[in-house]
Amino acid sequence: MTEMKIALSIEETADYTGVGRNTLRKLVEWNKLPVLKVGRKVLIKRTFWKCL
């Protein structure tokens, strides 16, 4: 059974969307994307990409 992730890393999000990693990091920095922070790792919520 395939498991659906709640959030994706910046690298996974870049592969999934085609948006560059640096652009995603800037959007996170500017608080334009909903994120989960686990230690130093930033995870972008997947529900945001479903609405695009």
mmCIF entry with sequence, helices, sheets and N, C-alpha, C, O atoms, coordinates in Angstrom:
data_MODEL
# 
_entry.id   MODEL 
# 
_entity.id                         1 
_entity.type                       polymer 
_entity.pdbx_number_of_molecules   1 
# 
_entity_poly.entity_id                      1 
_entity_poly.type                           'polypeptide(L)' 
_entity_poly.nstd_linkage                   no 
_entity_poly.nstd_monomer                   no 
_entity_poly.pdbx_seq_one_letter_code       MTEMKIALSIEETADYTGVGRNTLRKLVEWNKLPVLKVGRKVLIKRTFWKCL 
_entity_poly.pdbx_seq_one_letter_code_can   MTEMKIALSIEETADYTGVGRNTLRKLVEWNKLPVLKVGRKVLIKRTFWKCL 
_entity_poly.pdbx_strand_id                 A 
# 
loop_
_entity_poly_seq.entity_id 
_entity_poly_seq.num 
_entity_poly_seq.mon_id 
_entity_poly_seq.hetero 
1 1  MET n 
1 2  THR n 
1 3  GLU n 
1 4  MET n 
1 5  LYS n 
1 6  ILE n 
1 7  ALA n 
1 8  LEU n 
1 9  SER n 
1 10 ILE n 
1 11 GLU n 
1 12 GLU n 
1 13 THR n 
1 14 ALA n 
1 15 ASP n 
1 16 TYR n 
1 17 THR n 
1 18 GLY n 
1 19 VAL n 
1 20 GLY n 
1 21 ARG n 
1 22 ASN n 
1 23 THR n 
1 24 LEU n 
1 25 ARG n 
1 26 LYS n 
1 27 LEU n 
1 28 VAL n 
1 29 GLU n 
1 30 TRP n 
1 31 ASN n 
1 32 LYS n 
1 33 LEU n 
1 34 PRO n 
1 35 VAL n 
1 36 LEU n 
1 37 LYS n 
1 38 VAL n 
1 39 GLY n 
1 40 ARG n 
1 41 LYS n 
1 42 VAL n 
1 43 LEU n 
1 44 ILE n 
1 45 LYS n 
1 46 ARG n 
1 47 THR n 
1 48 PHE n 
1 49 TRP n 
1 50 LYS n 
1 51 CYS n 
1 52 LEU n 
# 
_struct_asym.id          A 
_struct_asym.entity_id   1 
# 
loop_
_struct_conf.conf_type_id 
_struct_conf.id 
_struct_conf.pdbx_PDB_helix_id 
_struct_conf.beg_label_comp_id 
_struct_conf.beg_label_asym_id 
_struct_conf.beg_label_seq_id 
_struct_conf.pdbx_beg_PDB_ins_code 
_struct_conf.end_label_comp_id 
_struct_conf.end_label_asym_id 
_struct_conf.end_label_seq_id 
_struct_conf.pdbx_end_PDB_ins_code 
_struct_conf.beg_auth_comp_id 
_struct_conf.beg_auth_asym_id 
_struct_conf.beg_auth_seq_id 
_struct_conf.end_auth_comp_id 
_struct_conf.end_auth_asym_id 
_struct_conf.end_auth_seq_id 
_struct_conf.pdbx_PDB_helix_class 
_struct_conf.details 
_struct_conf.pdbx_PDB_helix_length 
HELX_P HELX_P1 AA1 ILE A 10 ? THR A 17 ? ILE A 10 THR A 17 1 ? 8 
HELX_P HELX_P2 AA2 ARG A 21 ? GLU A 29 ? ARG A 21 GLU A 29 1 ? 9 
HELX_P HELX_P3 AA3 THR A 47 ? LYS A 50 ? THR A 47 LYS A 50 1 ? 4 
# 
_struct_conf_type.id          HELX_P 
_struct_conf_type.criteria    ? 
_struct_conf_type.reference   ? 
# 
_struct_sheet.id               AA1 
_struct_sheet.type             ? 
_struct_sheet.number_strands   3 
_struct_sheet.details          ? 
# 
loop_
_struct_sheet_order.sheet_id 
_struct_sheet_order.range_id_1 
_struct_sheet_order.range_id_2 
_struct_sheet_order.offset 
_struct_sheet_order.sense 
AA1 1 2 ? anti-parallel 
AA1 2 3 ? anti-parallel 
# 
loop_
_struct_sheet_range.sheet_id 
_struct_sheet_range.id 
_struct_sheet_range.beg_label_comp_id 
_struct_sheet_range.beg_label_asym_id 
_struct_sheet_range.beg_label_seq_id 
_struct_sheet_range.pdbx_beg_PDB_ins_code 
_struct_sheet_range.end_label_comp_id 
_struct_sheet_range.end_label_asym_id 
_struct_sheet_range.end_label_seq_id 
_struct_sheet_range.pdbx_end_PDB_ins_code 
_struct_sheet_range.beg_auth_comp_id 
_struct_sheet_range.beg_auth_asym_id 
_struct_sheet_range.beg_auth_seq_id 
_struct_sheet_range.end_auth_comp_id 
_struct_sheet_range.end_auth_asym_id 
_struct_sheet_range.end_auth_seq_id 
AA1 1 ALA A 7  ? SER A 9  ? ALA A 7  SER A 9  
AA1 2 LYS A 41 ? LYS A 45 ? LYS A 41 LYS A 45 
AA1 3 VAL A 35 ? VAL A 38 ? VAL A 35 VAL A 38 
# 
loop_
_atom_site.group_PDB 
_atom_site.id 
_atom_site.type_symbol 
_atom_site.label_atom_id 
_atom_site.label_alt_id 
_atom_site.label_comp_id 
_atom_site.label_asym_id 
_atom_site.label_entity_id 
_atom_site.label_seq_id 
_atom_site.pdbx_PDB_ins_code 
_atom_site.Cartn_x 
_atom_site.Cartn_y 
_atom_site.Cartn_z 
_atom_site.occupancy 
_atom_site.B_iso_or_equiv 
_atom_site.pdbx_formal_charge 
_atom_site.auth_seq_id 
_atom_site.auth_comp_id 
_atom_site.auth_asym_id 
_atom_site.auth_atom_id 
_atom_site.pdbx_PDB_model_num 
ATOM 1   N N  . MET A 1 1  ? 0.846  -1.187 0.000   1.00 0.00 ? 1  MET A N  1 
ATOM 2   C CA . MET A 1 1  ? 0.000  0.000  0.000   1.00 0.00 ? 1  MET A CA 1 
ATOM 3   C C  . MET A 1 1  ? 0.889  1.247  0.000   1.00 0.00 ? 1  MET A C  1 
ATOM 4   O O  . MET A 1 1  ? 1.858  1.316  0.755   1.00 0.00 ? 1  MET A O  1 
ATOM 5   N N  . THR A 1 2  ? 0.569  2.211  -0.827  1.00 0.00 ? 2  THR A N  1 
ATOM 6   C CA . THR A 1 2  ? 1.351  3.437  -0.934  1.00 0.00 ? 2  THR A CA 1 
ATOM 7   C C  . THR A 1 2  ? 0.971  4.377  0.198   1.00 0.00 ? 2  THR A C  1 
ATOM 8   O O  . THR A 1 2  ? -0.205 4.588  0.495   1.00 0.00 ? 2  THR A O  1 
ATOM 9   N N  . GLU A 1 3  ? 1.999  4.931  0.817   1.00 0.00 ? 3  GLU A N  1 
ATOM 10  C CA . GLU A 1 3  ? 1.790  5.849  1.922   1.00 0.00 ? 3  GLU A CA 1 
ATOM 11  C C  . GLU A 1 3  ? 1.867  7.285  1.422   1.00 0.00 ? 3  GLU A C  1 
ATOM 12  O O  . GLU A 1 3  ? 2.788  7.629  0.681   1.00 0.00 ? 3  GLU A O  1 
ATOM 13  N N  . MET A 1 4  ? 0.923  8.123  1.808   1.00 0.00 ? 4  MET A N  1 
ATOM 14  C CA . MET A 1 4  ? 0.911  9.523  1.400   1.00 0.00 ? 4  MET A CA 1 
ATOM 15  C C  . MET A 1 4  ? 1.592  10.355 2.471   1.00 0.00 ? 4  MET A C  1 
ATOM 16  O O  . MET A 1 4  ? 1.217  10.290 3.642   1.00 0.00 ? 4  MET A O  1 
ATOM 17  N N  . LYS A 1 5  ? 2.583  11.131 2.084   1.00 0.00 ? 5  LYS A N  1 
ATOM 18  C CA . LYS A 1 5  ? 3.298  11.987 3.029   1.00 0.00 ? 5  LYS A CA 1 
ATOM 19  C C  . LYS A 1 5  ? 2.492  13.251 3.293   1.00 0.00 ? 5  LYS A C  1 
ATOM 20  O O  . LYS A 1 5  ? 1.834  13.784 2.399   1.00 0.00 ? 5  LYS A O  1 
ATOM 21  N N  . ILE A 1 6  ? 2.554  13.714 4.517   1.00 0.00 ? 6  ILE A N  1 
ATOM 22  C CA . ILE A 1 6  ? 1.872  14.951 4.901   1.00 0.00 ? 6  ILE A CA 1 
ATOM 23  C C  . ILE A 1 6  ? 2.671  16.157 4.440   1.00 0.00 ? 6  ILE A C  1 
ATOM 24  O O  . ILE A 1 6  ? 2.104  17.176 4.045   1.00 0.00 ? 6  ILE A O  1 
ATOM 25  N N  . ALA A 1 7  ? 3.996  16.035 4.495   1.00 0.00 ? 7  ALA A N  1 
ATOM 26  C CA . ALA A 1 7  ? 4.864  17.147 4.122   1.00 0.00 ? 7  ALA A CA 1 
ATOM 27  C C  . ALA A 1 7  ? 6.062  16.614 3.342   1.00 0.00 ? 7  ALA A C  1 
ATOM 28  O O  . ALA A 1 7  ? 6.465  15.461 3.499   1.00 0.00 ? 7  ALA A O  1 
ATOM 29  N N  . LEU A 1 8  ? 6.622  17.482 2.499   1.00 0.00 ? 8  LEU A N  1 
ATOM 30  C CA . LEU A 1 8  ? 7.768  17.113 1.677   1.00 0.00 ? 8  LEU A CA 1 
ATOM 31  C C  . LEU A 1 8  ? 8.950  18.020 2.013   1.00 0.00 ? 8  LEU A C  1 
ATOM 32  O O  . LEU A 1 8  ? 8.769  19.180 2.384   1.00 0.00 ? 8  LEU A O  1 
ATOM 33  N N  . SER A 1 9  ? 10.155 17.482 1.881   1.00 0.00 ? 9  SER A N  1 
ATOM 34  C CA . SER A 1 9  ? 11.342 18.302 2.061   1.00 0.00 ? 9  SER A CA 1 
ATOM 35  C C  . SER A 1 9  ? 11.446 19.270 0.884   1.00 0.00 ? 9  SER A C  1 
ATOM 36  O O  . SER A 1 9  ? 10.706 19.149 -0.093  1.00 0.00 ? 9  SER A O  1 
ATOM 37  N N  . ILE A 1 10 ? 12.349 20.212 0.980   1.00 0.00 ? 10 ILE A N  1 
ATOM 38  C CA . ILE A 1 10 ? 12.519 21.175 -0.099  1.00 0.00 ? 10 ILE A CA 1 
ATOM 39  C C  . ILE A 1 10 ? 12.947 20.467 -1.381  1.00 0.00 ? 10 ILE A C  1 
ATOM 40  O O  . ILE A 1 10 ? 12.473 20.811 -2.464  1.00 0.00 ? 10 ILE A O  1 
ATOM 41  N N  . GLU A 1 11 ? 13.836 19.485 -1.270  1.00 0.00 ? 11 GLU A N  1 
ATOM 42  C CA . GLU A 1 11 ? 14.298 18.745 -2.439  1.00 0.00 ? 11 GLU A CA 1 
ATOM 43  C C  . GLU A 1 11 ? 13.157 17.950 -3.085  1.00 0.00 ? 11 GLU A C  1 
ATOM 44  O O  . GLU A 1 11 ? 13.021 17.933 -4.308  1.00 0.00 ? 11 GLU A O  1 
ATOM 45  N N  . GLU A 1 12 ? 12.340 17.293 -2.256  1.00 0.00 ? 12 GLU A N  1 
ATOM 46  C CA . GLU A 1 12 ? 11.202 16.535 -2.778  1.00 0.00 ? 12 GLU A CA 1 
ATOM 47  C C  . GLU A 1 12 ? 10.174 17.460 -3.425  1.00 0.00 ? 12 GLU A C  1 
ATOM 48  O O  . GLU A 1 12 ? 9.601  17.128 -4.463  1.00 0.00 ? 12 GLU A O  1 
ATOM 49  N N  . THR A 1 13 ? 9.944  18.614 -2.813  1.00 0.00 ? 13 THR A N  1 
ATOM 50  C CA . THR A 1 13 ? 8.993  19.572 -3.362  1.00 0.00 ? 13 THR A CA 1 
ATOM 51  C C  . THR A 1 13 ? 9.485  20.117 -4.698  1.00 0.00 ? 13 THR A C  1 
ATOM 52  O O  . THR A 1 13 ? 8.693  20.312 -5.620  1.00 0.00 ? 13 THR A O  1 
ATOM 53  N N  . ALA A 1 14 ? 10.788 20.364 -4.805  1.00 0.00 ? 14 ALA A N  1 
ATOM 54  C CA . ALA A 1 14 ? 11.366 20.851 -6.056  1.00 0.00 ? 14 ALA A CA 1 
ATOM 55  C C  . ALA A 1 14 ? 11.169 19.822 -7.166  1.00 0.00 ? 14 ALA A C  1 
ATOM 56  O O  . ALA A 1 14 ? 10.820 20.187 -8.289  1.00 0.00 ? 14 ALA A O  1 
ATOM 57  N N  . ASP A 1 15 ? 11.385 18.550 -6.869  1.00 0.00 ? 15 ASP A N  1 
ATOM 58  C CA . ASP A 1 15 ? 11.172 17.495 -7.860  1.00 0.00 ? 15 ASP A CA 1 
ATOM 59  C C  . ASP A 1 15 ? 9.698  17.370 -8.230  1.00 0.00 ? 15 ASP A C  1 
ATOM 60  O O  . ASP A 1 15 ? 9.364  17.160 -9.396  1.00 0.00 ? 15 ASP A O  1 
ATOM 61  N N  . TYR A 1 16 ? 8.823  17.498 -7.245  1.00 0.00 ? 16 TYR A N  1 
ATOM 62  C CA . TYR A 1 16 ? 7.379  17.324 -7.443  1.00 0.00 ? 16 TYR A CA 1 
ATOM 63  C C  . TYR A 1 16 ? 6.771  18.456 -8.264  1.00 0.00 ? 16 TYR A C  1 
ATOM 64  O O  . TYR A 1 16 ? 5.896  18.223 -9.098  1.00 0.00 ? 16 TYR A O  1 
ATOM 65  N N  . THR A 1 17 ? 7.243  19.697 -8.024  1.00 0.00 ? 17 THR A N  1 
ATOM 66  C CA . THR A 1 17 ? 6.608  20.858 -8.636  1.00 0.00 ? 17 THR A CA 1 
ATOM 67  C C  . THR A 1 17 ? 7.376  21.460 -9.806  1.00 0.00 ? 17 THR A C  1 
ATOM 68  O O  . THR A 1 17 ? 6.789  22.128 -10.657 1.00 0.00 ? 17 THR A O  1 
ATOM 69  N N  . GLY A 1 18 ? 8.679  21.227 -9.852  1.00 0.00 ? 18 GLY A N  1 
ATOM 70  C CA . GLY A 1 18 ? 9.491  21.853 -10.884 1.00 0.00 ? 18 GLY A CA 1 
ATOM 71  C C  . GLY A 1 18 ? 9.974  23.239 -10.502 1.00 0.00 ? 18 GLY A C  1 
ATOM 72  O O  . GLY A 1 18 ? 10.648 23.896 -11.295 1.00 0.00 ? 18 GLY A O  1 
ATOM 73  N N  . VAL A 1 19 ? 9.644  23.694 -9.308  1.00 0.00 ? 19 VAL A N  1 
ATOM 74  C CA . VAL A 1 19 ? 10.107 24.984 -8.793  1.00 0.00 ? 19 VAL A CA 1 
ATOM 75  C C  . VAL A 1 19 ? 11.498 24.760 -8.209  1.00 0.00 ? 19 VAL A C  1 
ATOM 76  O O  . VAL A 1 19 ? 11.740 23.736 -7.570  1.00 0.00 ? 19 VAL A O  1 
ATOM 77  N N  . GLY A 1 20 ? 12.403 25.694 -8.418  1.00 0.00 ? 20 GLY A N  1 
ATOM 78  C CA . GLY A 1 20 ? 13.774 25.555 -7.946  1.00 0.00 ? 20 GLY A CA 1 
ATOM 79  C C  . GLY A 1 20 ? 13.903 25.531 -6.430  1.00 0.00 ? 20 GLY A C  1 
ATOM 80  O O  . GLY A 1 20 ? 13.077 26.103 -5.718  1.00 0.00 ? 20 GLY A O  1 
ATOM 81  N N  . ARG A 1 21 ? 14.938 24.868 -5.945  1.00 0.00 ? 21 ARG A N  1 
ATOM 82  C CA . ARG A 1 21 ? 15.174 24.771 -4.498  1.00 0.00 ? 21 ARG A CA 1 
ATOM 83  C C  . ARG A 1 21 ? 15.430 26.135 -3.873  1.00 0.00 ? 21 ARG A C  1 
ATOM 84  O O  . ARG A 1 21 ? 14.933 26.416 -2.782  1.00 0.00 ? 21 ARG A O  1 
ATOM 85  N N  . ASN A 1 22 ? 16.200 26.989 -4.549  1.00 0.00 ? 22 ASN A N  1 
ATOM 86  C CA . ASN A 1 22 ? 16.474 28.317 -4.001  1.00 0.00 ? 22 ASN A CA 1 
ATOM 87  C C  . ASN A 1 22 ? 15.205 29.156 -3.922  1.00 0.00 ? 22 ASN A C  1 
ATOM 88  O O  . ASN A 1 22 ? 15.010 29.901 -2.962  1.00 0.00 ? 22 ASN A O  1 
ATOM 89  N N  . THR A 1 23 ? 14.346 29.038 -4.922  1.00 0.00 ? 23 THR A N  1 
ATOM 90  C CA . THR A 1 23 ? 13.060 29.757 -4.905  1.00 0.00 ? 23 THR A CA 1 
ATOM 91  C C  . THR A 1 23 ? 12.205 29.277 -3.747  1.00 0.00 ? 23 THR A C  1 
ATOM 92  O O  . THR A 1 23 ? 11.592 30.084 -3.048  1.00 0.00 ? 23 THR A O  1 
ATOM 93  N N  . LEU A 1 24 ? 12.159 27.958 -3.537  1.00 0.00 ? 24 LEU A N  1 
ATOM 94  C CA . LEU A 1 24 ? 11.376 27.420 -2.413  1.00 0.00 ? 24 LEU A CA 1 
ATOM 95  C C  . LEU A 1 24 ? 11.934 27.902 -1.079  1.00 0.00 ? 24 LEU A C  1 
ATOM 96  O O  . LEU A 1 24 ? 11.171 28.242 -0.175  1.00 0.00 ? 24 LEU A O  1 
ATOM 97  N N  . ARG A 1 25 ? 13.251 27.935 -0.949  1.00 0.00 ? 25 ARG A N  1 
ATOM 98  C CA . ARG A 1 25 ? 13.862 28.424 0.307   1.00 0.00 ? 25 ARG A CA 1 
ATOM 99  C C  . ARG A 1 25 ? 13.507 29.889 0.557   1.00 0.00 ? 25 ARG A C  1 
ATOM 100 O O  . ARG A 1 25 ? 13.245 30.278 1.695   1.00 0.00 ? 25 ARG A O  1 
ATOM 101 N N  . LYS A 1 26 ? 13.496 30.699 -0.499  1.00 0.00 ? 26 LYS A N  1 
ATOM 102 C CA . LYS A 1 26 ? 13.110 32.114 -0.353  1.00 0.00 ? 26 LYS A CA 1 
ATOM 103 C C  . LYS A 1 26 ? 11.636 32.236 0.046   1.00 0.00 ? 26 LYS A C  1 
ATOM 104 O O  . LYS A 1 26 ? 11.297 33.052 0.903   1.00 0.00 ? 26 LYS A O  1 
ATOM 105 N N  . LEU A 1 27 ? 10.763 31.439 -0.563  1.00 0.00 ? 27 LEU A N  1 
ATOM 106 C CA . LEU A 1 27 ? 9.339  31.476 -0.211  1.00 0.00 ? 27 LEU A CA 1 
ATOM 107 C C  . LEU A 1 27 ? 9.121  31.071 1.247   1.00 0.00 ? 27 LEU A C  1 
ATOM 108 O O  . LEU A 1 27 ? 8.268  31.642 1.928   1.00 0.00 ? 27 LEU A O  1 
ATOM 109 N N  . VAL A 1 28 ? 9.882  30.096 1.725   1.00 0.00 ? 28 VAL A N  1 
ATOM 110 C CA . VAL A 1 28 ? 9.800  29.693 3.131   1.00 0.00 ? 28 VAL A CA 1 
ATOM 111 C C  . VAL A 1 28 ? 10.293 30.831 4.017   1.00 0.00 ? 28 VAL A C  1 
ATOM 112 O O  . VAL A 1 28 ? 9.680  31.142 5.038   1.00 0.00 ? 28 VAL A O  1 
ATOM 113 N N  . GLU A 1 29 ? 11.395 31.445 3.623   1.00 0.00 ? 29 GLU A N  1 
ATOM 114 C CA . GLU A 1 29 ? 11.971 32.558 4.388   1.00 0.00 ? 29 GLU A CA 1 
ATOM 115 C C  . GLU A 1 29 ? 10.995 33.725 4.490   1.00 0.00 ? 29 GLU A C  1 
ATOM 116 O O  . GLU A 1 29 ? 10.918 34.383 5.527   1.00 0.00 ? 29 GLU A O  1 
ATOM 117 N N  . TRP A 1 30 ? 10.246 33.984 3.413   1.00 0.00 ? 30 TRP A N  1 
ATOM 118 C CA . TRP A 1 30 ? 9.286  35.081 3.376   1.00 0.00 ? 30 TRP A CA 1 
ATOM 119 C C  . TRP A 1 30 ? 7.926  34.679 3.941   1.00 0.00 ? 30 TRP A C  1 
ATOM 120 O O  . TRP A 1 30 ? 6.978  35.462 3.872   1.00 0.00 ? 30 TRP A O  1 
ATOM 121 N N  . ASN A 1 31 ? 7.813  33.471 4.500   1.00 0.00 ? 31 ASN A N  1 
ATOM 122 C CA . ASN A 1 31 ? 6.565  32.967 5.098   1.00 0.00 ? 31 ASN A CA 1 
ATOM 123 C C  . ASN A 1 31 ? 5.420  32.891 4.090   1.00 0.00 ? 31 ASN A C  1 
ATOM 124 O O  . ASN A 1 31 ? 4.270  33.148 4.444   1.00 0.00 ? 31 ASN A O  1 
ATOM 125 N N  . LYS A 1 32 ? 5.719  32.544 2.851   1.00 0.00 ? 32 LYS A N  1 
ATOM 126 C CA . LYS A 1 32 ? 4.703  32.410 1.810   1.00 0.00 ? 32 LYS A CA 1 
ATOM 127 C C  . LYS A 1 32 ? 4.214  30.970 1.666   1.00 0.00 ? 32 LYS A C  1 
ATOM 128 O O  . LYS A 1 32 ? 3.215  30.726 0.989   1.00 0.00 ? 32 LYS A O  1 
ATOM 129 N N  . LEU A 1 33 ? 4.903  30.013 2.294   1.00 0.00 ? 33 LEU A N  1 
ATOM 130 C CA . LEU A 1 33 ? 4.525  28.608 2.229   1.00 0.00 ? 33 LEU A CA 1 
ATOM 131 C C  . LEU A 1 33 ? 4.276  28.075 3.637   1.00 0.00 ? 33 LEU A C  1 
ATOM 132 O O  . LEU A 1 33 ? 4.999  28.435 4.566   1.00 0.00 ? 33 LEU A O  1 
ATOM 133 N N  . PRO A 1 34 ? 3.261  27.219 3.811   1.00 0.00 ? 34 PRO A N  1 
ATOM 134 C CA . PRO A 1 34 ? 3.038  26.607 5.122   1.00 0.00 ? 34 PRO A CA 1 
ATOM 135 C C  . PRO A 1 34 ? 4.087  25.523 5.361   1.00 0.00 ? 34 PRO A C  1 
ATOM 136 O O  . PRO A 1 34 ? 4.227  24.604 4.553   1.00 0.00 ? 34 PRO A O  1 
ATOM 137 N N  . VAL A 1 35 ? 4.815  25.627 6.454   1.00 0.00 ? 35 VAL A N  1 
ATOM 138 C CA . VAL A 1 35 ? 5.906  24.689 6.712   1.00 0.00 ? 35 VAL A CA 1 
ATOM 139 C C  . VAL A 1 35 ? 5.801  24.076 8.105   1.00 0.00 ? 35 VAL A C  1 
ATOM 140 O O  . VAL A 1 35 ? 5.159  24.614 9.007   1.00 0.00 ? 35 VAL A O  1 
ATOM 141 N N  . LEU A 1 36 ? 6.452  22.943 8.237   1.00 0.00 ? 36 LEU A N  1 
ATOM 142 C CA . LEU A 1 36 ? 6.674  22.296 9.528   1.00 0.00 ? 36 LEU A CA 1 
ATOM 143 C C  . LEU A 1 36 ? 8.181  22.288 9.729   1.00 0.00 ? 36 LEU A C  1 
ATOM 144 O O  . LEU A 1 36 ? 8.918  21.905 8.821   1.00 0.00 ? 36 LEU A O  1 
ATOM 145 N N  . LYS A 1 37 ? 8.652  22.699 10.890  1.00 0.00 ? 37 LYS A N  1 
ATOM 146 C CA . LYS A 1 37 ? 10.084 22.680 11.154  1.00 0.00 ? 37 LYS A CA 1 
ATOM 147 C C  . LYS A 1 37 ? 10.369 21.593 12.182  1.00 0.00 ? 37 LYS A C  1 
ATOM 148 O O  . LYS A 1 37 ? 9.818  21.589 13.283  1.00 0.00 ? 37 LYS A O  1 
ATOM 149 N N  . VAL A 1 38 ? 11.245 20.675 11.793  1.00 0.00 ? 38 VAL A N  1 
ATOM 150 C CA . VAL A 1 38 ? 11.661 19.579 12.660  1.00 0.00 ? 38 VAL A CA 1 
ATOM 151 C C  . VAL A 1 38 ? 13.166 19.719 12.824  1.00 0.00 ? 38 VAL A C  1 
ATOM 152 O O  . VAL A 1 38 ? 13.937 19.298 11.961  1.00 0.00 ? 38 VAL A O  1 
ATOM 153 N N  . GLY A 1 39 ? 13.579 20.319 13.945  1.00 0.00 ? 39 GLY A N  1 
ATOM 154 C CA . GLY A 1 39 ? 14.997 20.613 14.110  1.00 0.00 ? 39 GLY A CA 1 
ATOM 155 C C  . GLY A 1 39 ? 15.419 21.623 13.062  1.00 0.00 ? 39 GLY A C  1 
ATOM 156 O O  . GLY A 1 39 ? 14.837 22.703 12.958  1.00 0.00 ? 39 GLY A O  1 
ATOM 157 N N  . ARG A 1 40 ? 16.448 21.267 12.273  1.00 0.00 ? 40 ARG A N  1 
ATOM 158 C CA . ARG A 1 40 ? 16.907 22.142 11.195  1.00 0.00 ? 40 ARG A CA 1 
ATOM 159 C C  . ARG A 1 40 ? 16.191 21.868 9.881   1.00 0.00 ? 40 ARG A C  1 
ATOM 160 O O  . ARG A 1 40 ? 16.301 22.648 8.935   1.00 0.00 ? 40 ARG A O  1 
ATOM 161 N N  . LYS A 1 41 ? 15.466 20.776 9.822   1.00 0.00 ? 41 LYS A N  1 
ATOM 162 C CA . LYS A 1 41 ? 14.812 20.377 8.574   1.00 0.00 ? 41 LYS A CA 1 
ATOM 163 C C  . LYS A 1 41 ? 13.498 21.126 8.396   1.00 0.00 ? 41 LYS A C  1 
ATOM 164 O O  . LYS A 1 41 ? 12.702 21.248 9.326   1.00 0.00 ? 41 LYS A O  1 
ATOM 165 N N  . VAL A 1 42 ? 13.289 21.621 7.185   1.00 0.00 ? 42 VAL A N  1 
ATOM 166 C CA . VAL A 1 42 ? 12.059 22.342 6.843   1.00 0.00 ? 42 VAL A CA 1 
ATOM 167 C C  . VAL A 1 42 ? 11.237 21.442 5.937   1.00 0.00 ? 42 VAL A C  1 
ATOM 168 O O  . VAL A 1 42 ? 11.727 20.974 4.909   1.00 0.00 ? 42 VAL A O  1 
ATOM 169 N N  . LEU A 1 43 ? 9.983  21.199 6.317   1.00 0.00 ? 43 LEU A N  1 
ATOM 170 C CA . LEU A 1 43 ? 9.074  20.379 5.525   1.00 0.00 ? 43 LEU A CA 1 
ATOM 171 C C  . LEU A 1 43 ? 7.903  21.242 5.077   1.00 0.00 ? 43 LEU A C  1 
ATOM 172 O O  . LEU A 1 43 ? 7.274  21.926 5.885   1.00 0.00 ? 43 LEU A O  1 
ATOM 173 N N  . ILE A 1 44 ? 7.621  21.203 3.786   1.00 0.00 ? 44 ILE A N  1 
ATOM 174 C CA . ILE A 1 44 ? 6.533  21.994 3.222   1.00 0.00 ? 44 ILE A CA 1 
ATOM 175 C C  . ILE A 1 44 ? 5.276  21.132 3.189   1.00 0.00 ? 44 ILE A C  1 
ATOM 176 O O  . ILE A 1 44 ? 5.296  20.016 2.670   1.00 0.00 ? 44 ILE A O  1 
ATOM 177 N N  . LYS A 1 45 ? 4.191  21.651 3.740   1.00 0.00 ? 45 LYS A N  1 
ATOM 178 C CA . LYS A 1 45 ? 2.944  20.892 3.799   1.00 0.00 ? 45 LYS A CA 1 
ATOM 179 C C  . LYS A 1 45 ? 2.437  20.573 2.404   1.00 0.00 ? 45 LYS A C  1 
ATOM 180 O O  . LYS A 1 45 ? 2.401  21.444 1.535   1.00 0.00 ? 45 LYS A O  1 
ATOM 181 N N  . ARG A 1 46 ? 2.049  19.339 2.191   1.00 0.00 ? 46 ARG A N  1 
ATOM 182 C CA . ARG A 1 46 ? 1.624  18.881 0.881   1.00 0.00 ? 46 ARG A CA 1 
ATOM 183 C C  . ARG A 1 46 ? 0.248  19.414 0.487   1.00 0.00 ? 46 ARG A C  1 
ATOM 184 O O  . ARG A 1 46 ? -0.033 19.546 -0.705  1.00 0.00 ? 46 ARG A O  1 
ATOM 185 N N  . THR A 1 47 ? -0.608 19.720 1.443   1.00 0.00 ? 47 THR A N  1 
ATOM 186 C CA . THR A 1 47 ? -1.949 20.212 1.144   1.00 0.00 ? 47 THR A CA 1 
ATOM 187 C C  . THR A 1 47 ? -1.914 21.509 0.356   1.00 0.00 ? 47 THR A C  1 
ATOM 188 O O  . THR A 1 47 ? -2.838 21.806 -0.402  1.00 0.00 ? 47 THR A O  1 
ATOM 189 N N  . PHE A 1 48 ? -0.850 22.282 0.533   1.00 0.00 ? 48 PHE A N  1 
ATOM 190 C CA . PHE A 1 48 ? -0.709 23.543 -0.203  1.00 0.00 ? 48 PHE A CA 1 
ATOM 191 C C  . PHE A 1 48 ? -0.601 23.285 -1.698  1.00 0.00 ? 48 PHE A C  1 
ATOM 192 O O  . PHE A 1 48 ? -1.174 24.039 -2.484  1.00 0.00 ? 48 PHE A O  1 
ATOM 193 N N  . TRP A 1 49 ? 0.119  22.236 -2.119  1.00 0.00 ? 49 TRP A N  1 
ATOM 194 C CA . TRP A 1 49 ? 0.345  21.964 -3.527  1.00 0.00 ? 49 TRP A CA 1 
ATOM 195 C C  . TRP A 1 49 ? -0.876 21.356 -4.203  1.00 0.00 ? 49 TRP A C  1 
ATOM 196 O O  . TRP A 1 49 ? -0.995 21.430 -5.426  1.00 0.00 ? 49 TRP A O  1 
ATOM 197 N N  . LYS A 1 50 ? -1.772 20.765 -3.450  1.00 0.00 ? 50 LYS A N  1 
ATOM 198 C CA . LYS A 1 50 ? -2.988 20.189 -4.040  1.00 0.00 ? 50 LYS A CA 1 
ATOM 199 C C  . LYS A 1 50 ? -3.922 21.269 -4.560  1.00 0.00 ? 50 LYS A C  1 
ATOM 200 O O  . LYS A 1 50 ? -4.680 21.031 -5.500  1.00 0.00 ? 50 LYS A O  1 
ATOM 201 N N  . CYS A 1 51 ? -3.877 22.451 -3.963  1.00 0.00 ? 51 CYS A N  1 
ATOM 202 C CA . CYS A 1 51 ? -4.801 23.500 -4.359  1.00 0.00 ? 51 CYS A CA 1 
ATOM 203 C C  . CYS A 1 51 ? -4.323 24.270 -5.597  1.00 0.00 ? 51 CYS A C  1 
ATOM 204 O O  . CYS A 1 51 ? -5.072 25.084 -6.137  1.00 0.00 ? 51 CYS A O  1 
ATOM 205 N N  . LEU A 1 52 ? -3.103 24.027 -6.049  1.00 0.00 ? 52 LEU A N  1 
ATOM 206 C CA . LEU A 1 52 ? -2.588 24.744 -7.233  1.00 0.00 ? 52 LEU A CA 1 
ATOM 207 C C  . LEU A 1 52 ? -3.080 24.143 -8.507  1.00 0.00 ? 52 LEU A C  1 
ATOM 208 O O  . LEU A 1 52 ? -2.741 24.626 -9.588  1.00 0.00 ? 52 LEU A O  1 
# 
